[in-house]
């Protein structure tokens, strides 16, 4: 399988796309100012105790208080509270994690009122980002994920990923970690640690311990609510978890990010550093690789598959519903049962892709075309399981019911990826009427004059439809050359195939759009 990462780095966000055999299967968008990301550690203040829910609401600075259930406190919560108080009031250098005296673990069936009090400051970690009307879900069982290991302070347990099947390898990893693990730390060994050498695991562990020790410095004299430690930005976290030696190419349009990725690949697969390629094309990187077109066709309510089969995807607050329709795919030589099976099998592959692409979570109900034979329902069930085996999110799939319904639960820790594909007409602005075409170029020049003279922009790029681009740049003494001569500023015109004929936008030298 040909696997590629395409990364579009811009001033305000970074978009990461995963392609498998040129097909878009994952899309990640990260805002550069993204707060309350999964893994971020905050010093929060307990606002309200809810004995009936056995939970508390904690102020972490978000507009809605974060929810903390007793089961998310973690067994070592008393040790964490003690450590937090010492770190806030004491000299950070006097707090040593290895010599720290642990408190007794709390009971699994205890009450939150026995542990927390209103107004108490407590260190918590974001477990789920704010979604819809809900605030973030948090946990006080702090953990830091690395490439090969997950560090859990105040624990002593060493556990191994269940995906590592070999008992010999599991025992080897446990022995290695036991020999290098500092006191008062637990470790979870990730799947990618399989067959790795002690030097690689030790370096990963040291980095994680160092990250934890920084919390003592950040906590000194801190007052809730405040962020203590940021998780890796989502770009780095995605690269850490996704990127491995199975990739064939990584295309990125940012020099600094390209060098970081090369350095990262050098640590996991030095022989594949050359797969990182800096994109220098004139077109936007997503347009050059045909990704924009795929995004437009894969989001929205109706998804059409090449054979004519199509899906209807509906979203509610409680669940997602997917309806499978045969469209015009009917093979007259086959029976109704055979046609239904063929349609369902094809739809199963696309549904698995859609769940990954949109990052849909919670309960998903899929209405496949009814099939009467149990062997066909079993085949469909197995096909869906095989297709979703590549999905990193935890999920459970139930066999089809006699009504043809398949229920799926899929882990959700971030808001669902939603891309609006219905475009608001930039020409008529919804009125159905446009300005006279004869004054279109004069309108562009008026805005150009305002930006260059009144706003003192030093250079501008005008993005326009290719037809307009040809008109503005044709000939030696083109309109663009006249404008540059007139205003003594640098002006570029860029053709955009996805623009309407009378649509245009201005960009500064940092490639940020300028509103006129």
Rosetta blueprint (number, residue, H / E / L):
1 X L
2 X L
3 X E
4 X E
5 X E
6 X E
7 X E
8 X E
9 X E
10 X L
11 X L
12 X L
13 X E
14 X E
15 X E
16 X E
17 X E
18 X E
19 X E
20 X E
21 X L
22 X L
23 X E
24 X E
25 X E
26 X E
27 X E
28 X E
29 X E
30 X E
31 X E
32 X L
33 X L
34 X L
35 X L
36 X L
37 X L
38 X L
39 X L
40 X L
41 X E
42 X E
43 X E
44 X E
45 X E
46 X E
47 X E
48 X E
49 X E
50 X E
51 X L
52 X L
53 X L
54 X L
55 X E
56 X E
57 X E
58 X E
59 X E
60 X L
61 X L
62 X L
63 X L
64 X L
65 X L
66 X E
67 X E
68 X E
69 X E
70 X H
71 X H
72 X H
73 X L
74 X L
75 X L
76 X L
77 X H
78 X H
79 X H
80 X H
81 X H
82 X H
83 X H
84 X H
85 X H
86 X H
87 X H
88 X H
89 X H
90 X L
91 X L
92 X H
93 X H
94 X H
95 X L
96 X L
97 X L
98 X L
99 X L
100 X L
101 X L
102 X L
103 X L
104 X L
105 X L
106 X L
107 X L
108 X L
109 X L
110 X L
111 X L
112 X H
113 X H
114 X H
115 X L
116 X L
117 X L
118 X L
119 X L
120 X L
121 X E
122 X E
123 X E
124 X E
125 X E
126 X E
127 X E
128 X E
129 X L
130 X L
131 X E
132 X L
133 X L
134 X E
135 X L
136 X L
137 X E
138 X E
139 X E
140 X L
141 X L
142 X L
143 X L
144 X E
145 X E
146 X L
147 X L
148 X L
149 X E
150 X E
151 X E
152 X E
153 X E
154 X L
155 X L
156 X L
157 X L
158 X E
159 X E
160 X E
161 X L
162 X L
163 X L
164 X L
165 X L
166 X L
167 X H
168 X H
169 X H
170 X H
171 X H
172 X H
173 X H
174 X H
175 X H
176 X H
177 X H
178 X H
179 X H
180 X H
181 X L
182 X L
183 X L
184 X L
185 X E
186 X E
187 X E
188 X E
189 X E
190 X L
191 X H
192 X H
193 X H
194 X L
195 X L
196 X L
197 X L
198 X H
199 X H
200 X H
201 X H
202 X H
203 X H
204 X H
205 X H
206 X H
207 X H
208 X H
209 X H
210 X H
211 X H
212 X H
213 X H
214 X H
215 X H
216 X H
217 X H
218 X H
219 X H
220 X L
221 X L
222 X L
223 X L
224 X L
225 X L
226 X E
227 X E
228 X E
229 X E
230 X L
231 X L
232 X L
233 X L
234 X H
235 X H
236 X H
237 X H
238 X H
239 X H
240 X H
241 X H
242 X H
243 X L
244 X L
245 X L
246 X L
247 X L
248 X L
249 X E
250 X E
251 X E
252 X E
253 X L
254 X L
255 X H
256 X H
257 X H
258 X H
259 X H
260 X H
261 X H
262 X H
263 X H
264 X H
265 X H
266 X H
267 X H
268 X H
269 X L
270 X H
271 X H
272 X H
273 X H
274 X H
275 X H
276 X E
277 X E
278 X E
279 X L
280 X L
281 X L
282 X L
283 X L
284 X L
285 X H
286 X H
287 X H
288 X H
289 X L
290 X L
291 X H
292 X H
293 X H
294 X H
295 X H
296 X H
297 X H
298 X H
299 X L
300 X L
301 X L
302 X E
303 X E
304 X E
305 X L
306 X L
307 X L
308 X L
309 X L
310 X E
311 X E
312 X E
313 X E
314 X E
315 X E
316 X L
317 X L
318 X L
319 X E
320 X E
321 X E
322 X E
323 X E
324 X E
325 X E
326 X L
327 X L
328 X L
329 X L
330 X L
331 X L
332 X L
333 X L
334 X L
335 X L
336 X H
337 X H
338 X H
339 X H
340 X H
341 X H
342 X H
343 X H
344 X H
345 X H
346 X H
347 X H
348 X H
349 X H
350 X H
351 X H
352 X H
353 X H
354 X H
355 X H
356 X H
357 X H
358 X H
359 X L
360 X L
361 X L
362 X E
363 X E
364 X E
365 X E
366 X E
367 X E
368 X L
369 X L
370 X L
371 X L
372 X L
373 X L
374 X H
375 X H
376 X H
377 X H
378 X H
379 X H
380 X H
381 X H
382 X H
383 X H
384 X H
385 X H
386 X H
387 X H
388 X H
389 X L
390 X L
391 X L
392 X L
393 X L
394 X L
395 X E
396 X E
397 X E
398 X L
399 X L
400 X L
401 X L
402 X L
403 X L
404 X L
405 X E
406 X E
407 X E
408 X E
409 X E
410 X E
411 X L
412 X L
413 X L
414 X L
415 X L
416 X L
417 X L
418 X L
419 X L
420 X L
421 X L
422 X L
423 X L
424 X L
425 X L
426 X L
427 X L
428 X L
429 X L
430 X L
431 X L
432 X L
433 X L
434 X L
435 X L
436 X L
437 X H
438 X H
439 X H
440 X H
441 X H
442 X H
443 X H
444 X H
445 X H
446 X H
447 X H
448 X H
449 X H
450 X H
451 X H
452 X H
453 X H
454 X H
455 X L
456 X L
457 X L
458 X L
459 X E
460 X E
461 X E
462 X E
463 X E
464 X E
465 X L
466 X H
467 X H
468 X H
469 X H
470 X H
471 X H
472 X H
473 X H
474 X L
475 X L
476 X L
477 X L
478 X L
479 X H
480 X H
481 X H
482 X H
483 X H
484 X H
485 X H
486 X H
487 X H
488 X L
489 X L
490 X E
491 X E
492 X E
493 X E
494 X E
495 X E
496 X L
497 X L
498 X L
499 X L
500 X L
501 X L
502 X L
503 X L
504 X E
505 X E
506 X E
507 X E
508 X L
509 X L
510 X L
511 X L
512 X L
513 X E
514 X E
515 X L
516 X L
